[in-house]
Amino acid sequence: MALSPWAFCRAAMALMLVTTATLASARAQDAAPASQQPAAAQGGKSETGGSRGKAAAASSDAEQHRLPADSVTRHTLALPGRSLSFAATAGSIRLFNDKAEPQADIAYTAYQLDNAEARTRPVTFLFNGGPGASSAWLQLGAAGPWRLPIFGEAAVASATPALQPNAETWLDFTDLVFIDPVGTGYSRLVASGDDVRKQFYSVDGDVDAIALTIRRWLEKHDRLLSPKYVGGESYGGIRGPRVVRNLQTRQGVGVKGLILVSPLLDFREYSGSSLLQYVARLPSMAAAARQQKGPVTRADLTDVEAYARGEFLADLIKGEADQAATNRLADRVATLTGIDPAVSRRLAGRLDTSEFQREFDRANGKVTGRFDASVLGFDPFPDSSDAQFSDPSADSLIAPLTSAAAELTRNPLKWRPDGSYHLLNSSVAQQWDFGRGRNPVESLTQLREILAIDPKLQVLVTHGLFDLATPYFASQIAIDQLPPFASKRIKLVTWPGGHMTYARDDARKALRGEVGAMMK
């Protein structure tokens, strides 16, 4: 039966509306991980008109919080012995829930070298830790095309946040994508409600979001065929192996290498009442004491490591009930760390990080850094019976790094979101769900799994000798417990320095060399 012109128009309009809705739904589904697809995509019930209305309302609200459109700028960097021309993109990727409702905008900064073959050109995705830390630490401290000096006289709060070309940038051999998880940098939630915040501020929700952002970036920039690497710092040691596992098994993205800078791999053994925390910290405390007399390398700590694994651990296990063992280890710890022997005996040789920080140079009213125990600063309350001091090796960096990151984004990269840039967001850390209890969070399980599933995957672990936040010996002990198929493909290297080891020129150059060797 022939349709009238009016009926034909109505039918065409209906078809157009259905097609538009279908395409929009498909785009939304593509933005969500497989486990978060709308029910209709998984064979369940389709959304009702009411739920579609709620999704539309949520989308409208999210538009009010949307980050600006991506900004692409072109740059040429003159460096010693070479010149790099590249495109920089400051932008974001929107994530959705299982109802196709917008949830979060994940900000990123990407650098892609000009005239490179995408199929063979590596791309590396980097994030920091915290939780609640933006990627500016790795971007402006180690790997990006511009660098902010953050060591020595430059490591003061009032330092001018002027960026300079980074001779040690990794851009020569890999494109770079720096990712800021929700609540850091300019990344933000665009949906309201406790459930949304709890999802992104959790171990698993955070990993899902980062892995999905990586997949979406690869699709958006047509880089699925490129060699892919993942790098994380600090709590990035928990994120890194889990993100790679998620990419392998849920996102369909293979990774050639994992780079972990000053990582934390296991909360189970190095906190609470675990005796291993004292074993793990002792070599770094001794390194801080010895560096006052001259340069220190890991080879100079062989005796401390052997003592920590052997007699020290044996005396610790005997407990304070064995007075002879307790005094013996307390006196040896005092000798190795420079702590007053009377204080060491009072603490039974079990030095907590904050106690070492305060007692190391208490006679001069100074405290050491937690992130770099070789850095000393004034104790603001030297006469107080309570420890009330900040970290002289880290807190002074917050102001210059925050200003430098915001200045880079807003001016050279020409991306100007509203709101504040969060270098470190304490509210994220305070609300984070670590999944503690019977199963404190760790990533050694995922490290085993990713190395088992891919016999070509390589892992690089780097540490600073003076880092008390994530001591290098903790990683060494953890790696030693892995089966040979895993441990033989993990390379652990150390340099004199702290948590942000790359703040020192020699370590930054060495880090670049190790990463470049992995990719070649």
FIKOLSE-325045 format. One line per field, with one value per residue (C-alpha): residue in three letters; x, y, z. Coordinates in steps of 0.1 Angstrom, whole numbers. Layout:
<mises>
torvex	(ALA, ...)
X	(X, ...)
Y	(Y, ...)
Z	(Z, ...)
</mises>
This chain:
<mises>
torvex	(MET, ALA, LEU, SER, PRO, TRP, ALA, PHE, CYS, ARG, ALA, ALA, MET, ALA, LEU, MET, LEU, VAL, THR, THR, ALA, THR, LEU, ALA, SER, ALA, ARG, ALA, GLN, ASP, ALA, ALA, PRO, ALA, SER, GLN, GLN, PRO, ALA, ALA, ALA, GLN, GLY, GLY, LYS, SER, GLU, THR, GLY, GLY, SER, ARG, GLY, LYS, ALA, ALA, ALA, ALA, SER, SER, ASP, ALA, GLU, GLN, HIS, ARG, LEU, PRO, ALA, ASP, SER, VAL, THR, ARG, HIS, THR, LEU, ALA, LEU, PRO, GLY, ARG, SER, LEU, SER, PHE, ALA, ALA, THR, ALA, GLY, SER, ILE, ARG, LEU, PHE, ASN, ASP, LYS, ALA, GLU, PRO, GLN, ALA, ASP, ILE, ALA, TYR, THR, ALA, TYR, GLN, LEU, ASP, ASN, ALA, GLU, ALA, ARG, THR, ARG, PRO, VAL, THR, PHE, LEU, PHE, ASN, GLY, GLY, PRO, GLY, ALA, SER, SER, ALA, TRP, LEU, GLN, LEU, GLY, ALA, ALA, GLY, PRO, TRP, ARG, LEU, PRO, ILE, PHE, GLY, GLU, ALA, ALA, VAL, ALA, SER, ALA, THR, PRO, ALA, LEU, GLN, PRO, ASN, ALA, GLU, THR, TRP, LEU, ASP, PHE, THR, ASP, LEU, VAL, PHE, ILE, ASP, PRO, VAL, GLY, THR, GLY, TYR, SER, ARG, LEU, VAL, ALA, SER, GLY, ASP, ASP, VAL, ARG, LYS, GLN, PHE, TYR, SER, VAL, ASP, GLY, ASP, VAL, ASP, ALA, ILE, ALA, LEU, THR, ILE, ARG, ARG, TRP, LEU, GLU, LYS, HIS, ASP, ARG, LEU, LEU, SER, PRO, LYS, TYR, VAL, GLY, GLY, GLU, SER, TYR, GLY, GLY, ILE, ARG, GLY, PRO, ARG, VAL, VAL, ARG, ASN, LEU, GLN, THR, ARG, GLN, GLY, VAL, GLY, VAL, LYS, GLY, LEU, ILE, LEU, VAL, SER, PRO, LEU, LEU, ASP, PHE, ARG, GLU, TYR, SER, GLY, SER, SER, LEU, LEU, GLN, TYR, VAL, ALA, ARG, LEU, PRO, SER, MET, ALA, ALA, ALA, ALA, ARG, GLN, GLN, LYS, GLY, PRO, VAL, THR, ARG, ALA, ASP, LEU, THR, ASP, VAL, GLU, ALA, TYR, ALA, ARG, GLY, GLU, PHE, LEU, ALA, ASP, LEU, ILE, LYS, GLY, GLU, ALA, ASP, GLN, ALA, ALA, THR, ASN, ARG, LEU, ALA, ASP, ARG, VAL, ALA, THR, LEU, THR, GLY, ILE, ASP, PRO, ALA, VAL, SER, ARG, ARG, LEU, ALA, GLY, ARG, LEU, ASP, THR, SER, GLU, PHE, GLN, ARG, GLU, PHE, ASP, ARG, ALA, ASN, GLY, LYS, VAL, THR, GLY, ARG, PHE, ASP, ALA, SER, VAL, LEU, GLY, PHE, ASP, PRO, PHE, PRO, ASP, SER, SER, ASP, ALA, GLN, PHE, SER, ASP, PRO, SER, ALA, ASP, SER, LEU, ILE, ALA, PRO, LEU, THR, SER, ALA, ALA, ALA, GLU, LEU, THR, ARG, ASN, PRO, LEU, LYS, TRP, ARG, PRO, ASP, GLY, SER, TYR, HIS, LEU, LEU, ASN, SER, SER, VAL, ALA, GLN, GLN, TRP, ASP, PHE, GLY, ARG, GLY, ARG, ASN, PRO, VAL, GLU, SER, LEU, THR, GLN, LEU, ARG, GLU, ILE, LEU, ALA, ILE, ASP, PRO, LYS, LEU, GLN, VAL, LEU, VAL, THR, HIS, GLY, LEU, PHE, ASP, LEU, ALA, THR, PRO, TYR, PHE, ALA, SER, GLN, ILE, ALA, ILE, ASP, GLN, LEU, PRO, PRO, PHE, ALA, SER, LYS, ARG, ILE, LYS, LEU, VAL, THR, TRP, PRO, GLY, GLY, HIS, MET, THR, TYR, ALA, ARG, ASP, ASP, ALA, ARG, LYS, ALA, LEU, ARG, GLY, GLU, VAL, GLY, ALA, MET, MET, LYS)
X	(0, 14, 20, 8, 34, 25, 27, 60, 74, 63, 79, 111, 113, 106, 134, 158, 151, 155, 188, 201, 192, 209, 241, 242, 236, 264, 288, 279, 283, 318, 327, 320, 340, 325, 314, 296, 276, 239, 217, 204, 239, 244, 211, 191, 161, 163, 161, 126, 116, 119, 155, 163, 149, 171, 201, 193, 189, 222, 239, 225, 239, 272, 275, 277, 309, 324, 361, 370, 375, 409, 437, 464, 495, 528, 562, 599, 623, 660, 680, 717, 726, 691, 658, 624, 593, 560, 523, 510, 474, 458, 423, 400, 382, 346, 337, 301, 283, 263, 233, 252, 252, 283, 304, 338, 361, 397, 423, 454, 484, 499, 531, 535, 567, 563, 569, 570, 555, 526, 528, 564, 565, 560, 535, 538, 510, 521, 504, 515, 501, 489, 461, 454, 485, 485, 509, 528, 555, 566, 558, 576, 602, 613, 599, 581, 596, 598, 612, 610, 642, 631, 663, 688, 683, 654, 634, 618, 582, 591, 611, 601, 580, 597, 599, 630, 637, 642, 673, 663, 629, 617, 601, 631, 620, 584, 553, 540, 505, 502, 469, 454, 429, 397, 402, 438, 450, 418, 401, 367, 335, 306, 279, 269, 262, 282, 281, 299, 326, 331, 335, 363, 379, 385, 412, 392, 372, 403, 420, 390, 389, 426, 426, 395, 410, 441, 420, 399, 430, 444, 412, 408, 443, 444, 473, 461, 489, 517, 540, 524, 541, 527, 545, 535, 551, 546, 510, 514, 531, 496, 479, 505, 503, 465, 461, 482, 461, 429, 442, 452, 420, 392, 402, 419, 451, 485, 514, 551, 566, 558, 579, 575, 592, 596, 567, 547, 538, 523, 505, 504, 539, 552, 527, 508, 525, 545, 582, 591, 586, 616, 637, 626, 635, 668, 690, 675, 680, 716, 721, 709, 734, 763, 757, 765, 801, 803, 786, 767, 757, 738, 770, 780, 749, 757, 765, 733, 712, 728, 723, 687, 679, 698, 707, 684, 654, 663, 665, 633, 614, 627, 607, 612, 609, 645, 662, 697, 685, 666, 696, 718, 697, 690, 727, 735, 706, 720, 754, 740, 716, 733, 703, 712, 718, 696, 667, 672, 671, 639, 623, 637, 655, 622, 624, 592, 597, 585, 607, 638, 629, 628, 656, 682, 693, 673, 703, 703, 665, 662, 641, 648, 626, 603, 605, 643, 660, 691, 673, 672, 648, 639, 615, 589, 582, 615, 605, 572, 567, 547, 560, 545, 565, 560, 583, 612, 619, 584, 561, 583, 577, 539, 538, 562, 550, 513, 520, 542, 516, 488, 510, 520, 484, 469, 495, 519, 493, 464, 439, 420, 396, 378, 384, 417, 446, 451, 488, 480, 443, 442, 404, 410, 434, 410, 381, 400, 388, 419, 400, 417, 407, 416, 429, 450, 457, 487, 497, 521, 493, 487, 524, 526, 496, 507, 541, 526, 502, 528, 563, 577, 565, 594, 592, 616, 616, 635, 642, 661, 684, 672, 634, 617, 582, 587, 621, 639, 646, 608, 606, 637, 622, 589, 605, 626, 594, 582, 588, 617, 596, 585, 615, 640, 620, 620, 650, 654, 678, 687, 704, 713, 682, 648, 612, 614, 649, 647, 650, 688, 705, 725, 694, 672, 697, 701, 663, 660, 687, 670, 637, 652, 671, 638, 621, 649)
Y	(0, 34, 59, 95, 122, 131, 95, 90, 121, 109, 75, 90, 113, 83, 63, 92, 96, 59, 59, 89, 74, 41, 58, 79, 47, 29, 58, 58, 20, 22, 47, 21, -10, -44, -51, -17, -19, -11, -41, -43, -48, -78, -95, -81, -58, -26, 8, 21, 56, 68, 57, 73, 105, 103, 96, 127, 148, 135, 143, 178, 183, 169, 194, 222, 205, 195, 203, 224, 208, 194, 218, 208, 229, 224, 229, 226, 220, 227, 202, 193, 175, 174, 192, 176, 188, 175, 180, 185, 177, 189, 174, 149, 117, 112, 80, 67, 42, 12, 34, 55, 84, 106, 100, 117, 136, 123, 150, 140, 156, 139, 145, 129, 133, 146, 124, 91, 58, 50, 12, 11, 42, 33, 52, 53, 60, 75, 83, 90, 77, 92, 83, 119, 129, 143, 132, 165, 148, 125, 149, 179, 161, 132, 124, 153, 178, 205, 202, 221, 219, 204, 197, 216, 254, 250, 229, 258, 269, 304, 292, 307, 280, 286, 255, 247, 223, 188, 172, 139, 137, 103, 118, 108, 72, 71, 93, 102, 104, 117, 107, 125, 102, 117, 144, 152, 178, 191, 156, 157, 139, 152, 132, 137, 112, 92, 60, 78, 92, 58, 40, 63, 66, 29, 5, -14, 16, 36, 9, 4, 42, 44, 13, 25, 59, 43, 22, 52, 73, 46, 44, 81, 86, 55, 40, 5, -10, 9, -7, 2, 8, 18, 37, 45, 61, 54, 41, 37, 4, -8, 8, -3, -42, -40, -16, -38, -68, -49, -39, -75, -92, -66, -39, -61, -41, -57, -40, -46, -31, -18, 9, 14, 44, 42, 18, 4, -32, -46, -30, -63, -66, -31, -15, -23, -48, -65, -70, -68, -31, -26, -49, -30, 4, -3, -1, 33, 47, 35, 50, 84, 82, 72, 98, 125, 113, 109, 94, 62, 34, 2, -17, 3, -11, -48, -53, -36, -57, -89, -79, -69, -103, -123, -114, -84, -103, -132, -109, -92, -125, -133, -103, -79, -107, -116, -86, -96, -99, -66, -47, -63, -52, -18, -10, -22, -1, 29, 23, 19, 48, 74, 75, 81, 47, 56, 64, 32, 12, 30, 21, -15, -8, -7, 27, 40, 64, 95, 86, 84, 116, 135, 118, 117, 153, 164, 179, 206, 210, 195, 167, 145, 141, 110, 111, 119, 112, 130, 163, 181, 209, 228, 213, 240, 227, 213, 215, 197, 163, 155, 153, 183, 188, 186, 168, 191, 169, 172, 199, 227, 213, 217, 254, 256, 223, 234, 268, 253, 227, 252, 277, 250, 239, 274, 291, 270, 242, 267, 246, 266, 246, 263, 253, 247, 224, 197, 186, 167, 163, 153, 147, 119, 102, 107, 91, 63, 28, 6, -26, -31, -59, -95, -86, -54, -42, -55, -59, -88, -111, -91, -88, -126, -128, -103, -119, -154, -144, -127, -142, -111, -85, -67, -48, -21, -11, 20, 33, 60, 48, 75, 69, 61, 63, 33, 18, 0, -31, -37, -41, -63, -86, -88, -96, -123, -141, -144, -176, -175, -170, -137, -124, -130, -104, -78, -54, -34, -5, 21, 54, 79, 100, 100, 91, 115, 101, 119, 152, 146, 151, 118, 97, 114, 106, 71, 66, 78, 54, 24, 32, 37, 4, -14, 0, -7)
Z	(0, -10, 18, 16, 16, 52, 64, 46, 63, 97, 90, 79, 109, 132, 115, 118, 156, 162, 142, 161, 194, 184, 174, 206, 226, 208, 214, 251, 253, 237, 264, 292, 300, 290, 325, 326, 293, 294, 301, 266, 253, 276, 267, 297, 297, 276, 293, 299, 288, 324, 327, 293, 307, 337, 315, 295, 326, 339, 306, 307, 342, 332, 303, 329, 343, 310, 304, 274, 239, 234, 225, 200, 197, 179, 193, 185, 213, 210, 231, 233, 201, 187, 180, 187, 168, 182, 187, 223, 232, 264, 267, 284, 279, 292, 310, 314, 337, 328, 320, 295, 320, 321, 352, 349, 327, 328, 318, 300, 284, 253, 233, 199, 178, 143, 113, 133, 120, 143, 139, 153, 174, 211, 233, 271, 295, 329, 361, 397, 429, 462, 459, 450, 431, 396, 369, 370, 391, 363, 335, 349, 369, 347, 313, 296, 271, 298, 332, 365, 387, 420, 439, 460, 460, 435, 460, 479, 480, 467, 437, 404, 386, 352, 330, 310, 281, 294, 279, 295, 280, 268, 238, 216, 217, 228, 226, 261, 276, 312, 329, 359, 378, 391, 417, 404, 379, 362, 362, 378, 385, 363, 381, 417, 445, 470, 448, 420, 442, 460, 427, 414, 448, 452, 441, 415, 402, 398, 378, 356, 349, 340, 318, 300, 294, 279, 255, 245, 239, 216, 197, 194, 181, 159, 179, 187, 166, 184, 210, 244, 278, 312, 339, 375, 405, 442, 446, 409, 420, 430, 400, 374, 374, 379, 350, 327, 338, 331, 297, 289, 299, 298, 273, 248, 248, 251, 269, 261, 293, 328, 344, 382, 398, 436, 438, 467, 458, 490, 519, 538, 550, 555, 578, 611, 633, 606, 615, 579, 578, 600, 578, 547, 561, 578, 546, 536, 571, 571, 536, 549, 577, 555, 528, 553, 550, 513, 482, 487, 463, 469, 468, 499, 517, 512, 549, 560, 537, 549, 586, 579, 563, 589, 625, 627, 616, 639, 669, 660, 659, 694, 706, 735, 760, 750, 765, 753, 717, 720, 733, 707, 678, 693, 697, 661, 647, 665, 650, 615, 615, 637, 662, 698, 714, 744, 720, 700, 732, 743, 710, 712, 679, 660, 644, 628, 599, 618, 648, 626, 609, 642, 661, 633, 638, 668, 685, 659, 659, 624, 608, 578, 548, 545, 508, 509, 542, 529, 530, 564, 574, 606, 631, 636, 671, 684, 720, 716, 730, 698, 663, 645, 613, 576, 551, 541, 510, 495, 509, 495, 460, 461, 453, 423, 407, 410, 394, 367, 357, 356, 336, 311, 306, 302, 281, 260, 256, 254, 274, 301, 322, 350, 386, 404, 394, 420, 423, 455, 466, 503, 501, 476, 500, 529, 511, 493, 498, 500, 506, 539, 564, 557, 523, 523, 488, 469, 433, 435, 424, 393, 387, 386, 363, 337, 335, 332, 305, 283, 282, 265, 290, 308, 341, 353, 389, 401, 436, 455, 483, 507, 502, 535, 520, 497, 506, 478, 500, 504, 466, 466, 492, 473, 440, 456, 466, 430, 409, 385, 354, 368, 388, 359, 338, 365, 367, 399, 398, 425, 426, 453, 458, 473, 463, 433, 424, 391, 408, 408, 374, 374, 384, 358, 331, 343, 344, 308, 298, 314, 299, 265, 267, 276, 245, 221)
</mises>
